[in-house]
Amino acid sequence: MKERIDRIADAGFYLALRVGFSFPEEELNALPSNWVEFYTANGLVVHDPALKWVYGNTGATRTCDIALPDPQQILGRARVFGLQHGAVVSVVTPSDRGRRSYGLFYRSREAFSDADLTSLQDMVRTLHAGNVSEPGLTAAEVEALQMQASGLRLKQIAGDLGISESAVKARLNNAKRKLGARTLSQAASIAAGRRII
């Protein structure tokens, strides 16, 4: 998917997937590092009209079509860093319980066409739903993760399931690995975000 996005957004992009209260479950930053440093050092995130559009809208638009104030001249400053033309996508579905995914996309030469906006929106929608190629959790792994997330200890889970503690550990470690999590609490959070548990 990244390669497809790279072809459409040749100057770079930023994706924030399944953003909850404040942080994305996953993110991919392929923006020029000098722009990221400038943007961060100057605290532009709170003034960015593209991000204000994201949280007030769904769909896709070109940044030049965003009719919001830009007192910090963010869109103009981006051009200095080779981000000549921008597009924004915001995706929310009714079952998301407040989670939103969005992307900021940039080109160096030509404006995004309507077909480009549609393609980008479709890709963000697919990524928002979760990576379909990721290995699925087994019913046993989901059950163990659910029990662990509800506060039960390994010994309690093993007793309730009638299996050894090492079998519980194996199920939890497999779930953690499949979800790409570093900790069990992160695995539970990712699984909850994807509506697995």
N, C-alpha and C positions, 0 to 999 in steps of 0.2 A: 504493500500500500504506500509506503514511504516513497518508493520510486515513482509511482503514479502522481503523487502530490508534487514531488520534485520537478516533474515534467511540466506541470501547470504553473507552479509557483517557483520560478527559476531563481529568484533573489532570496528566498527563505520563507520559513513559516514557523508558527508556534501552535501546538495543539494542547488543550487542557481537556481531559476526558473525565466525565462523571464527577464534576466539581460538586462537593457537598456544601457544607457551611462555609468553608473558606479555602480548602485545598483540593486539588484534583487527585483522583485515584491514580491516574497516569498522566504524564505529560511528555511531550517531545518538542524540544527547542532546536530548530534548525535555522535560527536567525543569525546574521553576522555577529560575531562576538563583540566587535566594537560598538555596534548598536545596542546590544544587551547591556554592556558596561555603562554606556551613556544613559540609557533609559533607566537603569537601576540607580546609578549614582545621583540622578536628578529627580528621583521619586515620581516619575511620569505616570506610573500605573494609576494613581488616584485621579489624574487629570485626563486620561486617554479617552477621547470620544468614541473610539472603536470599542473599548471595553464597556463604556456606558451604554452603547448600542446593544452589545451582547446581552447585558442584564435587563434590558427593557424590551427585547424583541426576540423572535425566532425567525429563522430563514437565512437568506444570504443577501449581501449587498456589497457594492464597491465602497471603499472608504470615501471617495470623492462625493458620494451620494448621501453621506451621513449628515443630516441637518442638525448637528449639535455644536455648541460652542467649543472652540479649541484654543483657549487663551494661552496655553503653553506652546502653541504652534507645533504640536507633535507630528501631525501629518506632513507638514513642511520640513521639519527636522529629519524625519525618516528619509526623505528624498536625498539629503546630503550623504546618507549612508548607503545609497544605491537602491533604496526601497521606493521606487518611483510610483508604482501603482499598487494599491492594496485592495484586498477583499476580506470580508468578515463573514463567518458562518456561526450561527447559534442554534443548538438543537436541544429540545426538551420534548419528552413524550409523556402522556398522561399518567403512566405508571411509575414515573421516575422519583416520586416523593421528594421533589425539590432539587434533584440533581440535573445538572446542565453540562453539555460539552460544547466547546467552541474552538474555533481556529482563526488565526490571523495569517493571511497569505500575501506574499509580495512578489512583484515582477519588476524587472529592470527596464523593459522596453515598451511593452504595449499593455493597454488596459485589459482587464478580465472581461471576456464575453459573457453573455447570458448562459451559453452552454458550459463555460468554465465554472460559473457560479453553481449551476445545477450539479455538475460533476463533483465539485468540492463538497456541496451539501450532502450528496449521496454518500461520499466517503466518510464524512464526519458522522453521519447517521449510523453507518455500519460500525465504525469504531466505537461510537457511543454504546451500541448494543453489546459490545464485547467482542473479543477476538474469536471468531468462529473456528479457527484452526487450533486453538489451545486445547490441551487434553482435558477432558471432562473428569469431574470427580465421581468416584463410585458412590453408591448409596451408603456403603459402610463408612467411607471417608467423610461424607456429608454428616452422617449421624454422629460420628465421633467429634467432628468440629463443632457441631451444634451443641453437643453436651459440654464440651470444653468452654465454648463461648458463654454458656449459661452459668459458668462458675464451678462446675464439677471438677474435682481433681482426678488424676490418672487412676488412682485406686478405685474411686467411686465409679468412674466410667467403665473400668474393667469389670467390676462387680455387677453393674447393671446390665452389661452386654454379655457377661459370662465368658470373657476372654482374658488373656494375660495382659499385664501392663505393657509388656514389650509389643504386643499386637496393637494396642491402643496407640503407643508411640509411633509405630510404623504407619498406621493410618493417618495420624496427624501430620507426620513428616511428609508423607506423600501428598496430602492436601496442600501443605505449605509450599512444597516444591512446584506442584502443578499451577498454583495461583501466583507464583513468582514472589512470594512473601519472604521476609527475613525472620519474622517472629510469628508465633501463633496468633497473637492479638491482631497483627496486621493481616494474617490470612483470614481471620474471622471478619475483619472489617471489609476486606475485598469481597469475600463471599456474600456478606450482607448487601454490599453495594451492587453486586450483580444478581441479587435476589436468589442466591443459591441456598442460603439458610435464612 
